Amino acid sequence: MIQRIEEITLESLLPRVFAREELTYSQVWRRKLTFRRGCSYLVESASGGGKSSLAAFIMGARRDYEGRILFDGRAASSFSIADWQELRRAHVAYLPQELALFPELSAIDNILLKGEICGEIDLPRVEAWMERLGITARRDYPAGKLSIGQQQRVALIRSLCQPFDFILLDEPVSHLDEANNRIAAGIVEEEAHRQGAGIITFSVGNPLLIDNPEKLTL
């Protein structure tokens, strides 16, 4: 049973596809790096630099890497299926770049489904977030019929509907204007603060506008 995750450490991590390449300077690959709960980080890279791969490695969705990932000193390679299920349900929230919404379900049903799985749903809070992000009128629309910017906002809210010690956000605002970016950043920071969680965002050029993150270059 995982009680709380205080640190995620990368040790000499490198995607196997990069193993024979000459890498330019990186603050992440082939280094020792620790993400700490309660802190904010922005991982930036050029397209193809491996940011989505890194997020997938941390979530256990991919294992095609060299090096180690440790959660409070425990190697991810030792995790059982049950360990990964618990980590994803109660400790590390994730918004993938591809969003992974169910297109036939309404916006609100996509959000509520996540809450049912993870046991963390506060409908008034969710509806307040939808109002702030300007998607209340699309509450009952099928997600597949929403614009990509509206889908991003739905997926962002969905990612927050669980307990978490860290939240990983891969290109969460790539289709949002600056005003909605700032609203989204405020919501993420408020919820992370409420849970005492760390924020790790990944971007190639339009980052979530959180306050003073530690910036890291892949």
C-alpha beads as a LAMMPS data file, in Angstrom:
LAMMPS data file: protein, C-alpha beads

218 atoms
217 bonds

1 atom types
1 bond types

-500.0 500.0 xlo xhi
-500.0 500.0 ylo yhi
-500.0 500.0 zlo zhi

Masses

1 110.0

Atoms # bond

1 1 1 0.000 0.000 0.000
2 1 1 1.410 3.371 -1.070
3 1 1 0.720 6.035 1.576
4 1 1 1.934 9.166 -0.210
5 1 1 4.569 9.858 -2.838
6 1 1 7.013 12.578 -1.850
7 1 1 9.547 12.248 -4.672
8 1 1 9.837 10.896 -8.201
9 1 1 13.484 10.346 -9.152
10 1 1 14.943 9.687 -12.587
11 1 1 18.339 7.984 -12.671
12 1 1 20.230 7.971 -15.990
13 1 1 16.917 7.760 -17.831
14 1 1 16.994 7.639 -21.622
15 1 1 14.529 6.412 -24.257
16 1 1 16.060 3.395 -25.977
17 1 1 15.448 5.034 -29.348
18 1 1 18.007 7.714 -28.339
19 1 1 20.608 5.218 -27.101
20 1 1 22.905 5.503 -30.142
21 1 1 22.381 9.207 -30.722
22 1 1 24.652 12.083 -29.797
23 1 1 22.445 14.132 -27.501
24 1 1 22.757 17.859 -27.112
25 1 1 22.679 19.305 -23.597
26 1 1 19.807 17.947 -21.531
27 1 1 18.837 18.593 -17.924
28 1 1 16.830 15.358 -17.838
29 1 1 18.210 12.547 -19.990
30 1 1 21.152 10.599 -18.569
31 1 1 21.076 12.611 -15.353
32 1 1 19.795 12.203 -11.814
33 1 1 16.722 14.358 -11.362
34 1 1 14.173 14.468 -8.538
35 1 1 10.680 15.919 -8.717
36 1 1 9.346 16.841 -5.257
37 1 1 5.772 16.958 -4.040
38 1 1 4.511 20.498 -3.607
39 1 1 6.826 21.938 -6.285
40 1 1 6.124 22.971 -9.892
41 1 1 8.147 21.996 -12.953
42 1 1 8.055 22.799 -16.660
43 1 1 9.786 20.293 -18.941
44 1 1 10.424 21.854 -22.343
45 1 1 11.702 20.292 -25.537
46 1 1 11.692 20.606 -29.278
47 1 1 9.225 18.427 -31.143
48 1 1 10.464 14.840 -30.996
49 1 1 12.540 15.499 -27.895
50 1 1 10.766 12.841 -25.877
51 1 1 8.485 14.807 -23.536
52 1 1 5.433 12.593 -24.140
53 1 1 7.657 9.547 -23.796
54 1 1 8.905 10.792 -20.428
55 1 1 5.354 11.274 -19.154
56 1 1 4.423 7.776 -20.363
57 1 1 7.517 6.297 -18.699
58 1 1 6.598 7.850 -15.350
59 1 1 3.034 6.553 -15.654
60 1 1 4.214 3.052 -16.512
61 1 1 2.481 3.169 -19.887
62 1 1 5.798 2.560 -21.663
63 1 1 8.950 0.781 -20.574
64 1 1 11.234 1.208 -23.583
65 1 1 13.889 3.142 -21.686
66 1 1 17.269 2.711 -20.050
67 1 1 17.932 3.812 -16.483
68 1 1 15.545 3.844 -13.546
69 1 1 12.459 5.622 -12.267
70 1 1 11.945 5.589 -8.502
71 1 1 8.977 6.576 -6.391
72 1 1 10.283 7.461 -2.925
73 1 1 13.283 5.251 -3.606
74 1 1 11.299 2.271 -4.857
75 1 1 12.090 1.256 -8.433
76 1 1 9.147 1.331 -10.824
77 1 1 10.467 -1.891 -12.350
78 1 1 9.446 -3.698 -9.130
79 1 1 5.801 -2.537 -9.280
80 1 1 3.055 -5.098 -9.655
81 1 1 -0.081 -4.473 -11.718
82 1 1 -1.884 -3.655 -8.465
83 1 1 0.836 -1.126 -7.554
84 1 1 0.417 0.652 -10.887
85 1 1 -3.358 0.670 -10.513
86 1 1 -3.092 2.258 -7.080
87 1 1 -0.512 4.798 -8.249
88 1 1 -2.684 5.925 -11.168
89 1 1 -5.880 5.975 -9.123
90 1 1 -4.657 7.752 -6.002
91 1 1 -1.180 9.256 -6.410
92 1 1 -0.275 10.447 -9.926
93 1 1 -2.856 12.160 -12.137
94 1 1 -2.156 12.389 -15.872
95 1 1 -3.430 14.406 -18.801
96 1 1 -2.009 12.869 -22.004
97 1 1 -1.486 14.986 -25.097
98 1 1 -3.997 12.871 -27.039
99 1 1 -6.631 13.585 -24.301
100 1 1 -8.208 10.076 -24.466
101 1 1 -11.805 11.234 -24.056
102 1 1 -14.666 8.899 -24.894
103 1 1 -16.170 10.674 -27.932
104 1 1 -19.671 9.238 -27.532
105 1 1 -19.981 10.300 -23.887
106 1 1 -20.945 13.828 -22.908
107 1 1 -18.395 16.234 -21.493
108 1 1 -19.754 15.843 -17.970
109 1 1 -19.975 12.045 -18.232
110 1 1 -16.310 11.857 -19.258
111 1 1 -15.466 13.804 -16.115
112 1 1 -17.771 11.885 -13.788
113 1 1 -16.504 8.528 -15.052
114 1 1 -12.994 9.433 -13.894
115 1 1 -14.335 10.415 -10.500
116 1 1 -16.210 7.145 -10.148
117 1 1 -13.080 5.139 -10.920
118 1 1 -10.864 7.110 -8.557
119 1 1 -13.377 7.801 -5.804
120 1 1 -12.885 11.569 -5.882
121 1 1 -15.681 13.712 -7.275
122 1 1 -17.063 17.019 -6.082
123 1 1 -19.782 17.952 -8.559
124 1 1 -20.167 21.587 -7.430
125 1 1 -16.401 22.066 -7.818
126 1 1 -16.452 20.445 -11.257
127 1 1 -19.324 22.645 -12.383
128 1 1 -17.522 25.724 -11.068
129 1 1 -14.443 24.759 -13.089
130 1 1 -16.576 24.286 -16.209
131 1 1 -18.081 27.723 -15.677
132 1 1 -14.668 29.356 -15.248
133 1 1 -13.393 27.680 -18.410
134 1 1 -16.456 28.644 -20.423
135 1 1 -17.751 25.157 -21.259
136 1 1 -20.892 24.962 -19.121
137 1 1 -23.049 25.312 -22.250
138 1 1 -21.308 22.223 -23.676
139 1 1 -21.815 20.170 -20.507
140 1 1 -24.110 17.607 -22.156
141 1 1 -22.580 17.591 -25.644
142 1 1 -20.809 14.434 -26.845
143 1 1 -17.083 15.023 -26.407
144 1 1 -16.453 14.018 -30.003
145 1 1 -18.505 16.987 -31.214
146 1 1 -16.591 19.567 -29.190
147 1 1 -13.789 21.683 -30.600
148 1 1 -10.264 20.585 -29.717
149 1 1 -9.941 23.538 -27.329
150 1 1 -13.164 22.555 -25.572
151 1 1 -11.977 18.947 -25.393
152 1 1 -8.730 20.116 -23.775
153 1 1 -10.686 21.936 -21.099
154 1 1 -12.855 18.888 -20.412
155 1 1 -9.794 16.637 -20.222
156 1 1 -8.017 19.072 -17.906
157 1 1 -10.941 19.052 -15.479
158 1 1 -11.159 15.270 -15.689
159 1 1 -7.471 14.926 -14.779
160 1 1 -8.087 16.797 -11.520
161 1 1 -10.915 14.516 -10.382
162 1 1 -8.844 12.174 -8.263
163 1 1 -6.506 12.254 -5.278
164 1 1 -2.935 12.918 -6.386
165 1 1 0.533 13.680 -5.064
166 1 1 1.724 14.707 -8.530
167 1 1 -0.084 15.734 -11.691
168 1 1 1.513 15.284 -15.131
169 1 1 0.134 17.527 -17.885
170 1 1 1.323 16.920 -21.459
171 1 1 0.588 19.961 -23.673
172 1 1 -2.543 20.805 -21.647
173 1 1 -3.201 24.208 -23.268
174 1 1 -1.817 23.883 -26.794
175 1 1 -5.209 24.898 -28.242
176 1 1 -6.167 27.544 -25.685
177 1 1 -5.750 31.308 -25.882
178 1 1 -3.813 33.145 -23.183
179 1 1 -6.915 34.068 -21.183
180 1 1 -8.113 30.458 -20.928
181 1 1 -4.542 29.305 -20.329
182 1 1 -4.357 31.533 -17.253
183 1 1 -7.726 30.307 -16.008
184 1 1 -6.647 26.689 -16.501
185 1 1 -3.336 27.358 -14.731
186 1 1 -5.166 28.916 -11.804
187 1 1 -7.452 25.917 -11.443
188 1 1 -4.530 23.466 -11.575
189 1 1 -2.522 25.442 -9.020
190 1 1 -5.475 25.776 -6.658
191 1 1 -6.212 22.055 -6.733
192 1 1 -2.548 21.067 -6.455
193 1 1 -2.219 23.391 -3.456
194 1 1 -5.342 21.888 -1.876
195 1 1 -3.842 18.417 -2.180
196 1 1 -0.236 19.455 -1.447
197 1 1 0.755 18.043 -4.824
198 1 1 3.535 18.617 -7.329
199 1 1 2.856 19.849 -10.876
200 1 1 4.880 18.618 -13.863
201 1 1 3.939 20.111 -17.234
202 1 1 5.409 19.232 -20.617
203 1 1 5.470 21.628 -23.564
204 1 1 7.117 22.380 -26.903
205 1 1 6.216 26.066 -26.864
206 1 1 2.853 26.985 -25.322
207 1 1 3.229 26.085 -21.643
208 1 1 0.610 26.177 -18.929
209 1 1 1.096 29.570 -17.262
210 1 1 1.696 28.411 -13.714
211 1 1 3.700 30.668 -11.399
212 1 1 7.497 30.302 -11.317
213 1 1 7.976 26.640 -12.244
214 1 1 11.454 25.139 -12.258
215 1 1 12.288 24.900 -15.957
216 1 1 14.033 21.844 -17.359
217 1 1 15.165 21.229 -20.931
218 1 1 15.060 17.766 -22.458

Bonds

1 1 1 2
2 1 2 3
3 1 3 4
4 1 4 5
5 1 5 6
6 1 6 7
7 1 7 8
8 1 8 9
9 1 9 10
10 1 10 11
11 1 11 12
12 1 12 13
13 1 13 14
14 1 14 15
15 1 15 16
16 1 16 17
17 1 17 18
18 1 18 19
19 1 19 20
20 1 20 21
21 1 21 22
22 1 22 23
23 1 23 24
24 1 24 25
25 1 25 26
26 1 26 27
27 1 27 28
28 1 28 29
29 1 29 30
30 1 30 31
31 1 31 32
32 1 32 33
33 1 33 34
34 1 34 35
35 1 35 36
36 1 36 37
37 1 37 38
38 1 38 39
39 1 39 40
40 1 40 41
41 1 41 42
42 1 42 43
43 1 43 44
44 1 44 45
45 1 45 46
46 1 46 47
47 1 47 48
48 1 48 49
49 1 49 50
50 1 50 51
51 1 51 52
52 1 52 53
53 1 53 54
54 1 54 55
55 1 55 56
56 1 56 57
57 1 57 58
58 1 58 59
59 1 59 60
60 1 60 61
61 1 61 62
62 1 62 63
63 1 63 64
64 1 64 65
65 1 65 66
66 1 66 67
67 1 67 68
68 1 68 69
69 1 69 70
70 1 70 71
71 1 71 72
72 1 72 73
73 1 73 74
74 1 74 75
75 1 75 76
76 1 76 77
77 1 77 78
78 1 78 79
79 1 79 80
80 1 80 81
81 1 81 82
82 1 82 83
83 1 83 84
84 1 84 85
85 1 85 86
86 1 86 87
87 1 87 88
88 1 88 89
89 1 89 90
90 1 90 91
91 1 91 92
92 1 92 93
93 1 93 94
94 1 94 95
95 1 95 96
96 1 96 97
97 1 97 98
98 1 98 99
99 1 99 100
100 1 100 101
101 1 101 102
102 1 102 103
103 1 103 104
104 1 104 105
105 1 105 106
106 1 106 107
107 1 107 108
108 1 108 109
109 1 109 110
110 1 110 111
111 1 111 112
112 1 112 113
113 1 113 114
114 1 114 115
115 1 115 116
116 1 116 117
117 1 117 118
118 1 118 119
119 1 119 120
120 1 120 121
121 1 121 122
122 1 122 123
123 1 123 124
124 1 124 125
125 1 125 126
126 1 126 127
127 1 127 128
128 1 128 129
129 1 129 130
130 1 130 131
131 1 131 132
132 1 132 133
133 1 133 134
134 1 134 135
135 1 135 136
136 1 136 137
137 1 137 138
138 1 138 139
139 1 139 140
140 1 140 141
141 1 141 142
142 1 142 143
143 1 143 144
144 1 144 145
145 1 145 146
146 1 146 147
147 1 147 148
148 1 148 149
149 1 149 150
150 1 150 151
151 1 151 152
152 1 152 153
153 1 153 154
154 1 154 155
155 1 155 156
156 1 156 157
157 1 157 158
158 1 158 159
159 1 159 160
160 1 160 161
161 1 161 162
162 1 162 163
163 1 163 164
164 1 164 165
165 1 165 166
166 1 166 167
167 1 167 168
168 1 168 169
169 1 169 170
170 1 170 171
171 1 171 172
172 1 172 173
173 1 173 174
174 1 174 175
175 1 175 176
176 1 176 177
177 1 177 178
178 1 178 179
179 1 179 180
180 1 180 181
181 1 181 182
182 1 182 183
183 1 183 184
184 1 184 185
185 1 185 186
186 1 186 187
187 1 187 188
188 1 188 189
189 1 189 190
190 1 190 191
191 1 191 192
192 1 192 193
193 1 193 194
194 1 194 195
195 1 195 196
196 1 196 197
197 1 197 198
198 1 198 199
199 1 199 200
200 1 200 201
201 1 201 202
202 1 202 203
203 1 203 204
204 1 204 205
205 1 205 206
206 1 206 207
207 1 207 208
208 1 208 209
209 1 209 210
210 1 210 211
211 1 211 212
212 1 212 213
213 1 213 214
214 1 214 215
215 1 215 216
216 1 216 217
217 1 217 218
